[in-house]
């Protein structure tokens, strides 16, 4: 017969008992150990057993009788059979077997509440998944209605209101039954099984794209203060934000330009600290530069070529324009299931991190809801859209790419969290780097297009005039495209107002003409002059980590202070006056108003002028016959 294996006693269960019961069990343990081995548990080294408990002199039964006599003499009446029972329980259950089991009784999960009441409240809470948010009182009322509709529950006595409130707290934990409706629907759509994860071991193997409103007011071109949308593309393997753009409304062309930005280097801008260069970062710049010469003046943001992009079913991401761009680049587009935001949880959390780590430091921050919004934010200093885009690009390079990420931990050293740049450098060792086969002309082809006329003054787009000497042969000429009525094909970057590109079809092979904004040298804009002989900050080679921290701190302070006021504070106007003025500008004709004649003279208000004869008009009578002669 096979001998029954002895199991390990559940010693940790002693924590379930009250302190007095646990102390009593330890007191009994010392006596039982002395019966078994001759010495208690706290005996010093070299001690010898007492004669009556020496296993070499007395049997186990004799030692049990001796212990019972000792305890009885000390005022704890006990028999030898009682000592034997405790010894057997200790042998089977360990320290827990010596504790008083009556002091650790397991109470029912919901006390004395009837199971039918619990089931009715579960149903009432489940009904709130797709409904509007209500209070706890409504859920309790609905629970009573459900019980009243069941015949088998008529004889059940309802608990008190206070008990029902406590029951609701237990059943509704983690469901947001009375909280945010969007969060409640998201939790309800989450599958009940364990979370799965698609592994990504190479940069670009799996990326996610999404759009979300940014909780910051910006000053648009028409003078109105409005919130904008943030569209970002994040790499799962390295958690790098490869591209992030701000627009009043995200369009399909913007998503295509975003993907094109991911595979092109982030160029250093005038005024950025030298610590933000790729050559000063954790990225292997020298090795990458030997493979891709575009990285010579690149900032510390990795260039990642997407293989698979996960997106939702927004019109922006399932449009023909975005799909065509993905096919051109060989990118697999993988839409999530509808109403399943958890399938792209990385980009959802990343956009939330941008709000907490960047947006709240920017002047004009609105908070994530109306009840968290301040007063008269539009009257304070607000950044323009190009200026805020510039700050966001710098923040990604200075802060996000160098900030340790909790999801980037080495399984062999889980206490160490790596930054996106460090993780990207580690992945390059095993995956390598292949430059994107995307030329400058390919990048222009991915940008959105418009069809414009080339006038004598150049090309006018969005109240900006673009002109250059290469347009001279094309002025007032027709392109020859009959479908577009002779207009010229113009491509533009939605996030760079400094230049546009015109397709020249006159030769055997089409070419692109770069046309700059006429006032580019007068107004600082993102992606403006990239003259590398511009005065740059000189920094030593060492201490790069401290320099990055200083750059991040200066960036957040600059973002919080708002744009500099160069012309002094504007005259205060009411909110209604500014709204009417902005609407008037928005509905104004697109053509330029002619200047007044140079020889016109101002009217002298003090000069006497003769008045014309005043003709008296009669009152209008709607019932009178208009054809009757007076």
ZIRA-V474173 format. One record per residue. RES is the residue in three letters. PHI is phi in degrees with one decimal (999 if undefined). PSI is psi in radians with two decimals (* if undefined). D_LAST is the distance of its C-alpha to the last C-alpha in whole Angstrom. Layout:
[[RES & PHI & PSI & D_LAST] [RES & PHI & PSI & D_LAST]]
This chain:
[[UNK & 999 & 2.33 & 135] [UNK & -72.2 & 2.30 & 133] [UNK & -73.1 & 2.37 & 132] [UNK & -70.6 & 2.26 & 129] [UNK & -75.5 & 2.40 & 127] [UNK & -80.0 & 2.27 & 127] [UNK & -90.8 & 2.77 & 123] [UNK & -73.9 & 2.22 & 122] [UNK & -67.2 & 2.50 & 121] [UNK & -77.3 & 1.28 & 117] [UNK & -65.1 & -0.56 & 118] [UNK & -66.6 & -0.29 & 115] [UNK & -69.7 & -0.15 & 114] [UNK & -62.5 & -0.38 & 115] [UNK & -69.0 & -0.28 & 112] [UNK & -78.0 & -0.21 & 110] [UNK & -95.1 & 2.70 & 113] [UNK & -62.1 & 2.83 & 112] [UNK & -62.4 & -0.68 & 114] [UNK & -64.4 & -0.71 & 117] [UNK & -68.2 & -0.65 & 118] [UNK & -67.3 & -0.71 & 118] [UNK & -64.8 & -0.66 & 120] [UNK & -64.6 & -0.64 & 122] [UNK & -66.9 & -0.69 & 123] [UNK & -67.3 & -0.60 & 124] [UNK & -63.2 & -0.74 & 126] [UNK & -68.3 & -0.55 & 128] [UNK & -63.1 & -0.70 & 128] [UNK & -61.1 & -0.72 & 130] [UNK & -69.5 & -0.70 & 133] [UNK & -68.2 & -0.67 & 132] [UNK & -64.4 & -0.62 & 133] [UNK & -67.3 & -0.59 & 136] [UNK & -68.5 & -0.70 & 137] [UNK & -75.9 & -0.81 & 136] [UNK & -118.4 & -0.16 & 138] [UNK & 94.8 & -0.23 & 139] [UNK & -133.7 & 2.46 & 137] [UNK & -69.1 & 3.11 & 133] [UNK & -74.9 & -0.52 & 130] [UNK & -98.1 & 0.43 & 131] [UNK & -75.3 & 2.35 & 134] [UNK & -68.3 & 2.88 & 135] [UNK & -64.3 & 2.36 & 137] [UNK & 89.4 & -0.01 & 141] [UNK & -71.6 & 2.66 & 141] [UNK & -114.6 & 2.62 & 143] [UNK & -66.2 & 2.68 & 142] [UNK & -68.4 & 2.65 & 144] [UNK & -56.0 & -0.73 & 147] [UNK & -72.6 & -0.21 & 146] [UNK & -118.7 & 0.28 & 143] [UNK & -78.0 & 2.04 & 145] [UNK & -62.3 & -0.37 & 144] [UNK & -77.7 & -0.32 & 147] [UNK & -106.9 & -0.58 & 149] [UNK & -125.6 & 2.63 & 147] [UNK & -77.3 & 3.02 & 145] [UNK & -64.8 & -0.69 & 142] [UNK & -65.7 & -0.66 & 142] [UNK & -66.2 & -0.69 & 145] [UNK & -67.7 & -0.62 & 142] [UNK & -64.8 & -0.73 & 139] [UNK & -66.2 & -0.63 & 142] [UNK & -66.6 & -0.69 & 142] [UNK & -68.6 & -0.68 & 139] [UNK & -63.4 & -0.72 & 138] [UNK & -65.9 & -0.69 & 141] [UNK & -64.6 & -0.78 & 140] [UNK & -68.2 & -0.66 & 136] [UNK & -65.0 & -0.71 & 137] [UNK & -66.3 & -0.48 & 140] [UNK & -86.6 & 0.07 & 137] [UNK & 96.7 & 0.24 & 135] [UNK & -121.1 & 1.51 & 133] [UNK & -55.4 & 2.25 & 134] [UNK & -155.9 & 2.56 & 135] [UNK & -108.3 & 2.89 & 137] [UNK & -64.5 & -0.61 & 138] [UNK & -66.6 & -0.60 & 136] [UNK & -65.0 & -0.70 & 133] [UNK & -63.6 & -0.68 & 134] [UNK & -64.3 & -0.74 & 134] [UNK & -63.0 & -0.74 & 131] [UNK & -67.2 & -0.65 & 129] [UNK & -62.7 & -0.71 & 131] [UNK & -68.0 & -0.70 & 130] [UNK & -65.9 & -0.65 & 127] [UNK & -67.2 & -0.65 & 127] [UNK & -65.9 & -0.59 & 128] [UNK & -87.3 & -0.79 & 126] [UNK & -115.9 & 0.00 & 122] [UNK & 72.3 & -2.55 & 123] [UNK & -63.6 & -0.55 & 122] [UNK & -63.7 & -0.55 & 120] [UNK & -66.8 & -0.32 & 122] [UNK & -92.9 & -0.15 & 124] [UNK & -85.1 & 2.72 & 120] [UNK & -75.5 & 1.89 & 119] [UNK & -64.0 & -0.36 & 117] [UNK & -67.6 & -0.41 & 116] [UNK & -84.4 & -0.08 & 114] [UNK & -126.9 & 0.70 & 112] [UNK & -69.4 & 2.41 & 110] [UNK & -80.5 & 2.11 & 107] [UNK & -82.1 & 2.66 & 104] [UNK & -58.9 & 2.66 & 102] [UNK & -60.4 & -0.60 & 99] [UNK & -120.7 & 0.48 & 96] [UNK & 65.1 & -2.35 & 99] [UNK & -97.2 & 0.22 & 99] [UNK & -71.0 & 2.39 & 95] [UNK & -64.5 & 2.48 & 96] [UNK & -58.4 & -0.54 & 95] [UNK & -65.0 & -0.63 & 92] [UNK & -67.2 & -0.72 & 90] [UNK & -62.6 & -0.77 & 91] [UNK & -65.5 & -0.66 & 90] [UNK & -65.6 & -0.70 & 87] [UNK & -70.9 & -0.59 & 86] [UNK & -58.8 & -0.75 & 87] [UNK & -66.0 & -0.70 & 84] [UNK & -64.0 & -0.67 & 81] [UNK & -70.2 & -0.66 & 82] [UNK & -65.0 & -0.52 & 82] [UNK & -70.3 & -0.28 & 78] [UNK & -82.2 & -0.02 & 77] [UNK & -59.5 & -0.84 & 78] [UNK & -106.9 & 0.10 & 74] [UNK & -93.2 & 3.01 & 72] [UNK & -72.7 & 2.73 & 70] [UNK & -70.2 & 2.31 & 72] [UNK & -129.4 & -3.13 & 73] [UNK & -90.7 & 3.04 & 76] [UNK & -66.0 & -0.59 & 79] [UNK & -60.6 & -0.67 & 78] [UNK & -65.2 & -0.72 & 76] [UNK & -63.5 & -0.67 & 79] [UNK & -66.4 & -0.71 & 81] [UNK & -62.2 & -0.72 & 79] [UNK & -67.1 & -0.59 & 79] [UNK & -62.4 & -0.75 & 83] [UNK & -65.1 & -0.64 & 83] [UNK & -65.4 & -0.69 & 81] [UNK & -65.6 & -0.72 & 83] [UNK & -65.2 & -0.67 & 86] [UNK & -66.8 & -0.46 & 84] [UNK & -82.6 & -0.11 & 84] [UNK & -105.3 & 2.18 & 87] [UNK & -67.1 & -0.63 & 90] [UNK & -72.8 & -0.15 & 93] [UNK & -106.7 & 0.18 & 91] [UNK & -68.1 & -0.56 & 90] [UNK & -89.6 & 0.06 & 94] [UNK & -82.7 & 2.32 & 93] [UNK & -85.6 & 2.19 & 93] [UNK & -74.1 & 2.47 & 90] [UNK & -68.8 & 3.04 & 91] [UNK & -71.5 & 2.89 & 90] [UNK & -60.0 & -0.71 & 86] [UNK & -63.2 & -0.69 & 88] [UNK & -66.6 & -0.68 & 91] [UNK & -66.0 & -0.62 & 88] [UNK & -64.7 & -0.73 & 86] [UNK & -65.8 & -0.65 & 90] [UNK & -64.5 & -0.68 & 90] [UNK & -63.2 & -0.71 & 86] [UNK & -60.2 & -0.62 & 87] [UNK & -74.4 & -0.77 & 90] [UNK & -77.8 & -0.53 & 89] [UNK & -94.2 & 0.12 & 85] [UNK & -62.8 & 2.18 & 87] [UNK & 80.9 & 0.09 & 86] [UNK & -102.1 & -0.21 & 83] [UNK & 54.8 & 0.72 & 80] [UNK & -62.2 & -0.55 & 79] [UNK & -115.7 & 0.22 & 77] [UNK & -103.1 & -2.45 & 77] [UNK & -67.2 & 2.30 & 75] [UNK & -69.6 & -0.65 & 73] [UNK & -66.3 & -0.73 & 74] [UNK & -65.1 & -0.67 & 77] [UNK & -64.9 & -0.74 & 78] [UNK & -66.2 & -0.67 & 77] [UNK & -64.4 & -0.73 & 79] [UNK & -67.3 & -0.61 & 82] [UNK & -68.8 & -0.58 & 82] [UNK & -78.9 & -0.20 & 81] [UNK & -68.6 & 2.35 & 85] [UNK & -64.9 & 2.67 & 88] [UNK & -79.4 & -0.37 & 90] [UNK & -75.3 & -3.10 & 93] [UNK & -67.8 & 2.65 & 95] [UNK & -69.3 & 2.38 & 93] [UNK & -102.7 & 2.85 & 93] [UNK & -145.0 & 2.25 & 93] [UNK & -86.4 & 2.03 & 93] [UNK & -71.1 & 2.50 & 95] [UNK & -132.0 & 2.03 & 94] [UNK & -113.7 & 0.05 & 97] [UNK & -137.1 & 2.51 & 96] [UNK & -60.8 & 2.30 & 93] [UNK & 85.1 & -0.16 & 90] [UNK & -60.4 & -0.65 & 91] [UNK & -145.6 & 2.15 & 89] [UNK & -131.2 & 2.78 & 86] [UNK & -131.1 & 2.49 & 83] [UNK & -131.0 & 2.50 & 79] [UNK & -164.6 & 2.86 & 76] [UNK & -123.2 & 2.58 & 73] [UNK & -155.9 & 2.51 & 72] [UNK & -62.7 & 2.40 & 69] [UNK & -93.7 & 2.27 & 71] [UNK & -80.2 & 0.96 & 70] [UNK & -140.8 & 2.34 & 69] [UNK & -83.2 & 2.37 & 65] [UNK & -123.6 & 2.72 & 65] [UNK & -93.2 & 1.92 & 62] [UNK & -78.8 & 3.05 & 61] [UNK & -62.5 & -0.51 & 59] [UNK & -85.7 & 0.11 & 55] [UNK & 88.6 & -0.11 & 57] [UNK & -82.7 & 2.45 & 57] [UNK & -93.0 & 2.04 & 60] [UNK & -140.2 & 2.83 & 61] [UNK & -83.7 & 2.70 & 64] [UNK & -121.1 & 2.94 & 66] [UNK & -101.9 & 2.44 & 68] [UNK & -104.7 & 2.13 & 72] [UNK & -114.2 & 2.22 & 74] [UNK & -135.4 & 2.70 & 77] [UNK & -125.4 & 2.13 & 80] [UNK & -122.2 & 2.47 & 84] [UNK & -91.3 & 2.27 & 87] [UNK & -72.3 & -0.71 & 89] [UNK & -66.2 & -0.71 & 93] [UNK & -110.4 & -0.11 & 92] [UNK & 59.3 & 0.45 & 89] [UNK & -81.8 & 2.40 & 88] [UNK & -87.0 & 1.75 & 84] [UNK & -77.8 & -0.39 & 84] [UNK & -162.7 & 2.47 & 80] [UNK & -150.8 & 2.25 & 77] [UNK & -134.3 & 2.70 & 73] [UNK & -115.5 & 2.32 & 70] [UNK & -146.0 & 2.64 & 67] [UNK & -59.0 & -0.69 & 64] [UNK & -145.9 & 2.20 & 64] [UNK & -72.3 & 2.33 & 67] [UNK & -120.7 & 2.93 & 67] [UNK & -62.7 & -0.65 & 69] [UNK & -64.3 & -0.58 & 69] [UNK & -66.2 & -0.67 & 70] [UNK & -65.4 & -0.64 & 73] [UNK & -66.4 & -0.75 & 75] [UNK & -65.2 & -0.57 & 74] [UNK & -63.5 & -0.74 & 76] [UNK & -67.2 & -0.63 & 79] [UNK & -65.1 & -0.58 & 79] [UNK & -68.4 & -0.51 & 80] [UNK & -65.1 & -0.53 & 83] [UNK & -101.5 & 0.19 & 85] [UNK & -120.0 & 2.54 & 84] [UNK & -65.2 & 2.59 & 86] [UNK & -82.9 & 1.94 & 84] [UNK & -80.3 & 2.49 & 84] [UNK & -61.1 & 2.44 & 85] [UNK & -103.6 & 2.67 & 82] [UNK & -60.1 & 2.29 & 82] [UNK & 97.4 & -0.23 & 82] [UNK & -74.7 & 2.49 & 84] [UNK & -64.0 & 2.62 & 88] [UNK & -64.2 & -0.37 & 91] [UNK & -66.3 & -0.26 & 92] [UNK & -89.0 & 0.02 & 89] [UNK & -69.6 & 2.62 & 91] [UNK & -63.8 & -0.57 & 92] [UNK & -68.0 & -0.29 & 96] [UNK & -104.2 & 0.12 & 96] [UNK & -106.4 & -3.04 & 95] [UNK & -77.1 & -0.13 & 97] [UNK & -75.4 & 2.50 & 96] [UNK & -75.7 & 1.38 & 99] [UNK & -64.9 & -0.77 & 97] [UNK & -62.8 & -0.72 & 100] [UNK & -67.6 & -0.70 & 101] [UNK & -70.2 & -0.62 & 97] [UNK & -64.8 & -0.58 & 96] [UNK & -66.3 & -0.39 & 99] [UNK & -98.4 & -0.48 & 97] [UNK & -140.9 & 1.85 & 94] [UNK & -71.9 & -0.21 & 93] [UNK & -67.7 & -0.27 & 90] [UNK & -87.0 & 0.18 & 91] [UNK & -62.7 & -0.78 & 92] [UNK & -112.7 & 0.58 & 89] [UNK & -83.0 & 2.62 & 88] [UNK & -83.2 & 2.99 & 88] [UNK & -80.6 & 1.13 & 90] [UNK & -134.9 & 2.16 & 88] [UNK & -67.6 & 2.64 & 90] [UNK & -95.7 & 2.07 & 88] [UNK & -125.5 & 2.24 & 88] [UNK & -94.2 & 2.09 & 88] [UNK & -70.2 & 2.48 & 87] [UNK & -105.4 & -0.77 & 88] [UNK & -136.1 & 2.29 & 87] [UNK & -118.3 & 2.18 & 83] [UNK & -96.9 & 2.28 & 82] [UNK & -143.0 & 2.96 & 79] [UNK & -91.9 & -2.90 & 76] [UNK & -97.4 & 0.48 & 74] [UNK & -64.9 & 2.62 & 71] [UNK & -60.6 & -0.47 & 69] [UNK & -65.5 & -0.71 & 70] [UNK & -93.7 & -0.27 & 73] [UNK & -107.0 & 0.23 & 73] [UNK & -74.3 & 2.84 & 71] [UNK & -65.4 & -0.64 & 72] [UNK & -62.5 & -0.84 & 72] [UNK & -68.8 & -0.68 & 74] [UNK & -65.4 & -0.66 & 76] [UNK & -64.8 & -0.68 & 77] [UNK & -64.5 & -0.68 & 78] [UNK & -65.5 & -0.71 & 80] [UNK & -64.8 & -0.65 & 82] [UNK & -64.2 & -0.67 & 82] [UNK & -90.0 & 0.00 & 84] [UNK & 72.1 & 0.55 & 86] [UNK & -98.7 & 2.34 & 85] [UNK & -86.2 & 2.17 & 85] [UNK & -98.3 & 2.18 & 82] [UNK & -123.9 & 1.65 & 83] [UNK & -70.2 & 2.56 & 80] [UNK & -79.3 & 2.97 & 81] [UNK & -68.4 & 2.63 & 80] [UNK & -65.6 & 2.51 & 77] [UNK & 56.8 & 0.69 & 77] [UNK & -131.6 & 1.19 & 80] [UNK & -65.7 & -0.36 & 79] [UNK & -68.4 & -0.28 & 83] [UNK & -76.2 & -0.21 & 84] [UNK & -131.3 & 0.87 & 83] [UNK & -67.6 & -0.44 & 84] [UNK & -65.6 & -0.84 & 85] [UNK & -69.7 & -0.55 & 82] [UNK & -62.2 & -0.81 & 80] [UNK & -69.8 & -0.58 & 82] [UNK & -65.4 & -0.77 & 82] [UNK & -63.6 & -0.63 & 78] [UNK & -66.2 & -0.62 & 79] [UNK & -67.8 & -0.62 & 82] [UNK & -61.8 & -0.65 & 79] [UNK & -67.6 & -0.72 & 77] [UNK & -82.2 & -0.55 & 80] [UNK & -94.0 & -0.34 & 82] [UNK & -125.8 & -0.93 & 79] [UNK & -62.2 & -0.69 & 75] [UNK & -69.6 & -0.24 & 76] [UNK & -90.6 & -0.09 & 77] [UNK & -92.7 & 2.47 & 74] [UNK & -61.7 & 2.32 & 71] [UNK & 95.7 & 0.23 & 68] [UNK & -66.2 & 2.30 & 71] [UNK & -102.4 & -0.22 & 69] [UNK & 82.2 & 2.87 & 71] [UNK & -83.4 & -0.14 & 72] [UNK & -148.3 & 2.98 & 69] [UNK & -66.1 & -0.66 & 66] [UNK & -71.4 & -0.16 & 69] [UNK & -105.7 & 0.12 & 71] [UNK & -90.5 & 2.47 & 68] [UNK & -79.6 & -3.08 & 68] [UNK & -105.3 & 2.49 & 64] [UNK & 53.4 & 0.79 & 62] [UNK & -67.0 & -0.56 & 64] [UNK & -69.1 & -0.28 & 61] [UNK & -83.8 & -0.23 & 61] [UNK & -87.7 & -3.08 & 65] [UNK & -70.4 & 2.23 & 67] [UNK & -126.6 & 2.49 & 66] [UNK & -80.2 & 2.61 & 68] [UNK & -77.7 & 2.93 & 66] [UNK & -63.7 & -0.80 & 67] [UNK & -62.6 & -0.63 & 69] [UNK & -67.5 & -0.73 & 71] [UNK & -67.8 & -0.61 & 72] [UNK & -62.5 & -0.69 & 73] [UNK & -62.7 & -0.74 & 75] [UNK & -65.0 & -0.70 & 76] [UNK & -64.5 & -0.75 & 77] [UNK & -61.7 & -0.74 & 79] [UNK & -67.5 & -0.65 & 81] [UNK & -65.6 & -0.68 & 82] [UNK & -61.5 & -0.76 & 83] [UNK & -71.7 & -0.75 & 86] [UNK & -81.3 & -0.63 & 87] [UNK & -109.6 & -1.06 & 87] [UNK & -61.6 & -0.83 & 86] [UNK & -70.2 & -0.26 & 89] [UNK & -112.9 & 0.10 & 91] [UNK & -94.9 & 2.23 & 91] [UNK & -57.7 & 2.32 & 94] [UNK & -107.5 & 2.34 & 92] [UNK & -66.4 & -0.44 & 94] [UNK & -82.5 & -0.13 & 94] [UNK & -105.6 & 1.27 & 96] [UNK & -119.2 & 2.46 & 99] [UNK & -79.1 & 2.20 & 102] [UNK & -57.5 & -0.52 & 104] [UNK & -79.3 & -0.30 & 107] [UNK & -139.8 & 1.27 & 106] [UNK & -66.8 & -0.26 & 103] [UNK & -77.2 & -0.26 & 103] [UNK & -98.3 & 2.13 & 102] [UNK & -104.6 & 2.31 & 98] [UNK & -100.7 & 2.73 & 97] [UNK & -84.8 & 2.84 & 94] [UNK & -57.2 & -0.68 & 92] [UNK & -65.9 & -0.72 & 93] [UNK & -65.6 & -0.71 & 97] [UNK & -66.4 & -0.69 & 97] [UNK & -62.4 & -0.73 & 95] [UNK & -64.2 & -0.63 & 98] [UNK & -67.8 & -0.70 & 101] [UNK & -69.1 & -0.51 & 99] [UNK & -63.2 & -0.51 & 99] [UNK & -63.5 & -0.52 & 103] [UNK & -105.5 & -0.40 & 103] [UNK & -107.9 & -0.40 & 100] [UNK & 77.7 & -3.10 & 100] [UNK & -137.5 & 2.26 & 97] [UNK & -120.8 & 2.08 & 95] [UNK & -60.5 & 2.57 & 92] [UNK & -69.2 & 2.25 & 89] [UNK & -77.0 & 0.99 & 89] [UNK & -125.3 & 1.97 & 85] [UNK & -85.1 & 3.10 & 85] [UNK & -63.3 & -0.65 & 82] [UNK & -68.2 & -0.63 & 80] [UNK & -64.1 & -0.68 & 81] [UNK & -62.5 & -0.73 & 79] [UNK & -65.3 & -0.65 & 76] [UNK & -62.9 & -0.52 & 76] [UNK & -76.9 & -0.27 & 75] [UNK & -77.1 & 2.70 & 72] [UNK & -66.7 & 2.72 & 69] [UNK & -120.9 & 2.74 & 67] [UNK & -138.9 & 2.74 & 64] [UNK & -111.2 & 2.04 & 62] [UNK & -128.3 & 2.75 & 61] [UNK & -91.2 & 2.52 & 60] [UNK & -100.5 & 1.86 & 62] [UNK & -93.9 & -3.07 & 60] [UNK & -65.7 & -0.55 & 61] [UNK & -91.1 & -0.03 & 61] [UNK & 116.4 & -2.48 & 63] [UNK & -120.4 & 2.28 & 62] [UNK & -111.9 & 2.09 & 59] [UNK & -133.1 & 2.19 & 60] [UNK & 52.9 & 0.78 & 59] [UNK & 65.0 & 0.35 & 57] [UNK & -120.7 & 2.42 & 61] [UNK & -103.9 & 2.23 & 62] [UNK & -114.6 & 2.28 & 65] [UNK & -152.8 & 2.73 & 67] [UNK & -169.8 & 2.82 & 70] [UNK & -65.1 & -0.45 & 72] [UNK & -70.9 & -0.19 & 73] [UNK & -85.2 & -0.11 & 69] [UNK & -54.7 & -0.81 & 69] [UNK & -70.5 & -0.21 & 70] [UNK & -104.4 & -0.06 & 67] [UNK & -66.2 & 2.30 & 64] [UNK & 58.8 & 0.41 & 61] [UNK & -106.5 & 2.75 & 63] [UNK & -96.7 & 2.55 & 63] [UNK & -77.8 & -0.35 & 66] [UNK & 92.7 & -0.04 & 66] [UNK & -87.6 & 1.78 & 66] [UNK & -66.0 & -0.59 & 63] [UNK & -63.8 & -0.49 & 62] [UNK & -104.9 & 0.30 & 61] [UNK & 58.6 & 0.64 & 59] [UNK & 79.4 & 0.12 & 62] [UNK & -75.9 & 2.84 & 62] [UNK & -101.1 & 2.51 & 65] [UNK & -78.9 & 2.13 & 67] [UNK & -123.9 & 2.22 & 67] [UNK & -106.3 & 2.53 & 69] [UNK & -143.9 & 2.68 & 69] [UNK & -94.7 & 2.06 & 71] [UNK & -60.4 & -0.30 & 68] [UNK & -110.8 & 0.23 & 71] [UNK & -145.1 & 1.81 & 71] [UNK & -89.1 & 0.12 & 68] [UNK & -79.0 & -0.40 & 70] [UNK & -156.4 & 2.80 & 71] [UNK & -134.3 & 2.98 & 69] [UNK & -129.3 & 2.26 & 71] [UNK & -109.6 & 2.28 & 70] [UNK & -82.2 & 2.09 & 72] [UNK & -96.0 & 2.00 & 73] [UNK & -101.7 & 0.22 & 73] [UNK & -76.1 & -0.56 & 74] [UNK & -87.4 & -3.06 & 78] [UNK & -66.8 & -0.53 & 80] [UNK & -125.6 & 2.34 & 80] [UNK & -63.2 & 2.53 & 77] [UNK & -136.7 & 2.83 & 77] [UNK & -106.3 & 2.34 & 75] [UNK & -105.7 & 2.10 & 74] [UNK & -85.0 & 2.16 & 74] [UNK & -120.9 & 2.20 & 71] [UNK & -94.6 & 2.73 & 70] [UNK & -66.1 & 2.40 & 67] [UNK & -62.7 & -0.61 & 66] [UNK & -101.9 & 0.48 & 67] [UNK & -62.4 & -0.68 & 70] [UNK & -80.6 & -0.09 & 72] [UNK & -104.8 & -0.36 & 69] [UNK & -125.5 & 2.25 & 69] [UNK & -76.1 & 2.10 & 72] [UNK & -131.4 & 2.76 & 71] [UNK & -61.9 & 2.57 & 74] [UNK & 57.5 & 0.63 & 76] [UNK & -79.5 & -2.26 & 75] [UNK & -67.7 & 2.27 & 78] [UNK & -111.2 & 0.84 & 81] [UNK & -79.1 & 2.06 & 83] [UNK & -80.8 & -0.09 & 86] [UNK & -89.2 & 0.13 & 87] [UNK & -64.4 & 2.62 & 85] [UNK & -63.1 & 2.10 & 86] [UNK & -118.3 & 2.73 & 88] [UNK & -72.7 & 2.33 & 89] [UNK & -96.4 & 2.21 & 93] [UNK & -132.7 & 2.56 & 95] [UNK & -68.7 & 2.87 & 99] [UNK & -72.6 & -0.50 & 100] [UNK & -92.2 & 2.96 & 101] [UNK & 71.9 & 0.59 & 99] [UNK & -66.6 & -0.63 & 97] [UNK & -63.4 & -0.74 & 96] [UNK & -66.8 & -0.65 & 96] [UNK & -66.6 & -0.68 & 93] [UNK & -64.2 & -0.71 & 91] [UNK & -63.2 & -0.73 & 91] [UNK & -64.0 & -0.72 & 90] [UNK & -64.3 & -0.70 & 87] [UNK & -66.0 & -0.74 & 86] [UNK & -64.7 & -0.74 & 86] [UNK & -65.3 & -0.64 & 84] [UNK & -64.3 & -0.83 & 81] [UNK & -65.3 & -0.63 & 81] [UNK & -67.1 & -0.73 & 80] [UNK & -65.3 & -0.66 & 78] [UNK & -67.3 & -0.62 & 76] [UNK & -72.8 & -0.63 & 76] [UNK & -70.0 & -0.41 & 74] [UNK & 86.1 & 3.05 & 72] [UNK & -67.3 & 2.59 & 70] [UNK & -68.1 & 2.49 & 71] [UNK & -96.0 & 1.81 & 68] [UNK & -86.8 & -0.41 & 68] [UNK & -111.6 & 0.28 & 65] [UNK & 84.7 & 2.94 & 65] [UNK & -67.8 & 2.38 & 64] [UNK & -72.2 & 2.80 & 60] [UNK & -64.9 & 2.39 & 57] [UNK & -74.0 & 2.26 & 57] [UNK & -128.7 & 2.71 & 54] [UNK & -69.4 & 2.82 & 53] [UNK & -62.4 & -0.63 & 53] [UNK & -67.7 & -0.70 & 50] [UNK & -62.3 & -0.76 & 49] [UNK & -68.6 & -0.62 & 52] [UNK & -67.2 & -0.73 & 51] [UNK & -65.9 & -0.70 & 47] [UNK & -64.4 & -0.70 & 49] [UNK & -67.0 & -0.68 & 51] [UNK & -66.9 & -0.61 & 48] [UNK & -64.6 & -0.73 & 46] [UNK & -65.4 & -0.63 & 49] [UNK & -69.0 & -0.53 & 50] [UNK & -97.7 & 0.10 & 47] [UNK & -69.8 & 2.65 & 46] [UNK & -64.2 & 2.65 & 47] [UNK & -73.3 & -0.39 & 50] [UNK & -76.3 & 2.74 & 50] [UNK & -79.4 & 2.41 & 50] [UNK & -77.1 & 2.39 & 48] [UNK & -68.6 & 2.59 & 48] [UNK & -72.5 & 2.66 & 49] [UNK & -67.8 & 2.66 & 47] [UNK & -58.5 & 2.51 & 48] [UNK & -70.0 & -0.50 & 51] [UNK & -91.2 & 0.15 & 49] [UNK & -74.9 & 2.44 & 46] [UNK & -111.1 & 2.52 & 46] [UNK & -68.4 & 2.59 & 45] [UNK & -76.8 & 2.37 & 42] [UNK & -84.4 & 1.90 & 43] [UNK & -70.1 & -0.39 & 41] [UNK & -84.8 & -0.15 & 43] [UNK & -77.1 & 2.39 & 41] [UNK & -74.0 & 2.36 & 38] [UNK & -129.3 & 2.57 & 35] [UNK & -80.2 & 2.46 & 32] [UNK & -89.4 & 2.52 & 29] [UNK & -76.6 & 2.86 & 26] [UNK & -67.1 & 2.31 & 22] [UNK & -86.5 & 2.15 & 21] [UNK & -99.1 & 2.14 & 17] [UNK & -80.8 & 2.26 & 15] [UNK & -105.6 & 2.43 & 14] [UNK & -78.6 & 2.96 & 12] [UNK & -76.3 & 2.53 & 14] [UNK & -79.2 & 2.23 & 14] [UNK & -115.6 & 1.90 & 13] [UNK & -68.4 & -0.34 & 16] [UNK & -94.1 & -0.07 & 15] [UNK & -77.6 & 2.69 & 11] [UNK & -82.2 & 2.02 & 10] [UNK & -69.9 & -0.26 & 10] [UNK & -97.7 & -0.02 & 9] [UNK & -79.1 & 2.33 & 6] [UNK & -78.2 & 2.43 & 4] [UNK & -84.3 & * & 0]]
